[in-house]
Amino acid sequence: MSKKVTEKQKHSLWLQRLEANFLASFQLDGTAFDPGPAHPGLPHLRALHHALFQDVLEDAGELRRIDIQLGDTPCCHFEYIEKEGNALMQSLEDENGLADLPLETLTERLAWYYCELTVLHPFLHGNGRAQRLLFEQVIIQAGFDIQWKNMDAESWQAANQASLDGDLSLLTAAFGKVVNERPESA
């Protein structure tokens, strides 16, 4: 049985992360930041989820075992999560982790992968945070910078909902607000 994260807790977590990059503040056991593997797979996403939620959720890092939907959008049937998740991550790897893309193309591909992973919805709870952390790692590994503070929660949620309805333009624009060329000194 998993513990439920309340909407108030979710909002509080979002506000905490607006102060600076999520990754800059994300340190486990006092260790230095690790940008993750150049080509993360589903096991890496599961490890991130476990690291984030091991103190809150009994099933941290475990793939969900029931079918769910986000509003009117059904998520991936639970029996196919591992297969489809691995295929999605393989596609990301086949695209070289989105490295070497111009910024405009990068934001389009990020939106597509983010929407696909949202519909996959591998965990019962905590998908958004784990997904944002994974995408921060992908963005940094691709040679770009990300600043979540450039996006408000309502716009982000609206962009995600629009993507579930088949319109990736708002999510692409949202990534355009938070992803930037990496400063030369970084």
C-alpha positions in Angstrom: 0.0 0.0 0.0 1.4 3.4 -0.9 1.1 6.6 1.0 -0.8 9.4 -0.8 1.0 12.6 -1.6 -1.5 15.5 -1.1 -2.1 18.3 -3.5 -0.8 20.7 -0.8 2.4 18.7 -0.5 2.8 18.7 -4.3 2.3 22.4 -4.5 4.8 22.9 -1.6 7.4 20.8 -3.4 6.9 22.8 -6.6 7.4 26.1 -4.8 10.6 24.8 -3.1 12.0 24.0 -6.5 11.4 27.4 -8.0 14.2 28.9 -5.9 16.8 27.3 -8.1 17.2 24.4 -10.5 15.8 21.3 -9.1 19.0 19.5 -9.8 21.1 22.1 -8.0 19.2 21.3 -4.8 18.8 17.6 -5.4 21.5 15.8 -3.4 21.1 12.4 -1.9 23.0 11.6 1.3 25.0 14.7 1.0 26.8 13.5 -2.2 27.6 15.7 -5.1 25.2 16.0 -8.0 25.4 13.3 -10.5 23.9 14.2 -13.9 23.0 10.6 -14.5 23.9 8.4 -17.5 24.2 9.8 -20.9 21.5 7.4 -22.1 19.1 6.8 -19.2 16.7 3.9 -19.4 13.7 2.7 -17.5 15.8 1.2 -14.7 17.4 4.7 -14.2 14.0 6.3 -14.0 12.9 3.7 -11.4 16.1 4.4 -9.4 15.3 8.2 -9.5 11.8 7.5 -8.3 13.1 5.3 -5.5 15.6 7.9 -4.5 13.0 10.7 -4.4 10.2 8.8 -2.7 11.8 6.0 -0.6 10.8 7.8 2.6 7.3 8.6 1.5 6.0 5.7 -0.7 6.2 2.0 0.1 6.3 1.3 -3.6 9.0 3.8 -4.5 10.6 2.8 -7.7 8.1 0.0 -8.4 6.1 0.0 -11.6 2.4 0.3 -11.0 0.2 -2.8 -11.1 -3.1 -1.4 -11.9 -4.6 0.6 -14.8 -5.2 4.3 -14.3 -6.1 7.3 -16.4 -5.3 11.0 -16.3 -8.7 12.7 -16.6 -10.2 11.2 -19.7 -6.8 9.8 -21.0 -6.1 6.2 -20.2 -2.5 5.5 -19.3 -0.5 2.6 -20.6 -1.9 -0.8 -19.5 0.1 -1.8 -16.5 1.2 -5.1 -18.1 2.9 -3.2 -20.9 4.7 -0.5 -18.9 8.1 -2.2 -18.8 8.0 -3.2 -22.5 6.8 0.2 -23.7 9.0 2.1 -21.2 12.1 0.3 -22.4 11.1 1.0 -26.1 10.6 4.7 -25.3 13.9 4.9 -23.6 15.6 3.0 -26.5 14.1 5.6 -28.9 15.6 8.3 -26.7 19.0 6.6 -26.9 18.7 6.1 -30.6 18.3 9.9 -30.9 21.6 10.2 -28.9 19.8 11.5 -25.9 18.7 14.5 -27.9 22.3 15.8 -27.9 23.5 17.9 -30.8 20.1 19.2 -31.6 19.3 22.9 -32.1 17.3 24.4 -29.3 14.1 24.6 -31.2 14.2 21.0 -32.3 15.3 19.9 -28.8 12.2 21.5 -27.2 10.0 19.8 -29.7 11.5 16.4 -29.0 11.4 17.0 -25.2 7.7 17.8 -25.5 7.1 14.6 -27.4 9.1 12.4 -25.0 7.6 14.1 -22.0 4.0 13.5 -23.2 4.8 9.9 -24.1 6.3 9.3 -20.6 3.3 11.0 -19.0 0.9 8.6 -20.8 3.2 5.7 -19.9 2.8 6.8 -16.3 5.0 4.1 -14.9 4.4 4.8 -11.2 1.2 5.0 -9.2 2.4 8.3 -7.5 5.3 10.7 -8.0 5.5 10.5 -11.8 5.8 14.2 -12.3 8.8 14.8 -10.0 10.7 11.8 -11.2 10.0 12.7 -14.8 11.1 16.3 -14.4 14.3 15.1 -12.7 15.0 12.6 -15.6 14.4 15.3 -18.1 16.7 17.7 -16.3 19.4 15.1 -16.7 18.6 14.5 -20.4 18.7 18.3 -21.0 22.0 18.7 -19.1 23.5 15.7 -20.9 22.4 17.2 -24.2 24.5 20.3 -23.4 21.7 22.7 -22.4 20.6 24.4 -19.2 17.2 24.3 -17.5 15.6 26.8 -15.2 12.2 25.6 -13.8 11.8 29.0 -12.1 10.9 30.4 -15.6 7.7 28.4 -15.6 4.7 28.7 -13.3 2.8 25.6 -12.1 -0.5 26.5 -13.8 1.0 27.0 -17.2 3.0 23.8 -16.9 -0.1 21.8 -15.9 -2.1 23.4 -18.8 0.7 22.5 -21.2 0.7 18.9 -20.0 -3.1 18.6 -20.3 -3.0 20.0 -23.8 -0.4 17.4 -24.7 -2.6 14.7 -23.4 -5.3 16.1 -25.7 -2.9 15.8 -28.7 -1.6 19.4 -28.8 2.2 19.5 -28.1 2.5 23.2 -28.9 2.1 24.4 -25.3 4.4 21.8 -23.9 7.0 22.7 -26.6 6.6 26.4 -25.7 6.9 25.5 -22.0 10.2 23.7 -22.6 11.2 26.7 -24.7 10.8 28.9 -21.6 12.8 26.7 -19.2 15.6 25.3 -21.5 18.4 27.5 -22.6 21.8 27.4 -24.2 24.3 26.5 -21.5 26.4 29.5 -20.5 30.0 29.3 -21.7 31.3 29.2 -18.1 29.2 26.2 -17.2 
